[in-house]
Amino acid sequence: MKAQPFNRRLRFALRGLKLTAMREKNFRAHLFVAAAMLMVMIMIRPAAVWWAIVILAIGMVLVTELVNTALETLADRVHPEQHPEIGAAKDIAAGAVLVAGATAAAVGLAWFLHWLGS
């Protein structure tokens, strides 16, 4: 399966995004907030550095949510019964999403404060 052509691997990745969007309410919420933030940025037109920082923060949140979803899906399939270590792994992954979201919120706040000051 390693020597798959690029377009086939791309379809797998896009399917993963679609599955996550269909299954995970939080991922849809993150997409909504990301779209709203990007729309605000299009209207305000900040400096390029702010575009880069905000897009990186958005990407970090979406990536951690995708990894969290993948881990939870795999853990539930491999070990469907409740187990303290599976629960710990899921909680840790959820913590990563929380840290990414808080970091993105801090970036948004910094940008807003910068915008107010300029």
C-alpha positions in Angstrom: 0.0 0.0 0.0 3.0 2.4 0.3 3.5 2.9 -3.4 0.1 4.5 -4.0 -0.1 7.3 -6.5 -0.5 10.8 -5.1 -4.1 11.3 -6.2 -5.2 8.1 -4.4 -3.4 9.1 -1.2 -5.0 12.5 -1.5 -8.4 10.9 -1.8 -7.7 9.0 1.5 -6.7 12.2 3.2 -9.8 14.0 2.0 -12.0 11.1 3.1 -10.4 11.4 6.5 -11.3 15.1 6.7 -14.9 14.4 5.5 -15.3 11.6 8.1 -14.0 13.8 10.9 -16.3 16.6 9.8 -19.3 14.2 9.7 -18.6 12.5 13.0 -17.1 15.2 15.2 -19.2 18.2 16.3 -16.1 19.9 17.8 -14.3 19.7 14.5 -17.2 21.4 12.8 -17.2 24.1 15.5 -13.5 24.6 14.9 -14.1 24.9 11.2 -16.8 27.5 11.8 -14.6 29.6 14.0 -11.7 29.3 11.6 -13.9 30.5 8.7 -15.3 33.3 10.8 -11.8 34.4 11.7 -10.6 34.3 8.1 -13.6 36.4 7.0 -12.8 39.0 9.6 -9.2 39.0 8.5 -10.2 39.5 4.9 -12.3 42.5 5.9 -9.6 44.1 8.1 -6.6 43.1 6.0 -3.9 42.8 8.6 -0.2 42.6 7.9 1.2 39.4 6.3 2.8 38.3 9.6 -0.6 38.2 11.3 -2.0 36.1 8.4 0.8 33.6 8.9 0.4 33.5 12.7 -3.4 33.1 12.6 -3.3 30.5 9.8 -0.7 28.5 11.8 -2.8 28.7 14.9 -5.9 27.5 13.0 -4.0 24.7 11.4 -2.7 23.6 14.8 -6.2 23.4 16.2 -7.5 21.4 13.3 -4.5 19.0 13.2 -4.8 18.3 16.9 -8.5 17.7 16.5 -7.8 15.3 13.6 -5.2 13.4 15.6 -7.5 13.2 18.7 -10.3 11.8 16.5 -8.0 9.3 14.9 -6.7 8.1 18.3 -10.2 7.9 19.8 -11.5 6.0 16.7 -8.6 3.5 16.8 -8.7 3.1 20.6 -12.5 2.4 20.5 -12.0 -0.2 17.8 -9.0 -2.0 19.3 -10.3 -1.9 22.9 -14.0 -1.2 23.0 -14.3 -1.9 26.8 -13.5 0.9 29.2 -9.9 0.7 30.4 -8.0 3.3 32.5 -5.1 3.6 30.1 -7.3 4.0 27.0 -9.2 6.7 29.0 -5.9 8.3 29.8 -4.7 8.3 26.2 -8.0 9.9 25.1 -7.9 12.5 27.9 -4.3 13.4 26.9 -5.2 13.8 23.3 -8.2 16.0 24.3 -5.8 18.0 26.4 -3.7 18.6 23.3 -6.8 20.0 21.5 -7.5 22.2 24.5 -3.9 23.6 24.5 -4.1 24.2 20.8 -7.4 26.0 21.1 -6.2 28.1 24.0 -3.1 29.0 22.0 -5.2 30.0 19.0 -7.5 32.1 21.3 -4.4 33.8 22.7 -3.2 34.5 19.1 -6.6 35.9 18.3 -6.6 38.1 21.4 -3.1 39.4 20.6 -4.1 40.2 17.1 -7.2 42.0 18.3 -5.2 44.0 20.9 -2.7 44.9 18.2 -5.5 46.0 15.9 -7.1 48.2 18.6 -3.7 49.9 19.2 -3.0 50.7 15.6 
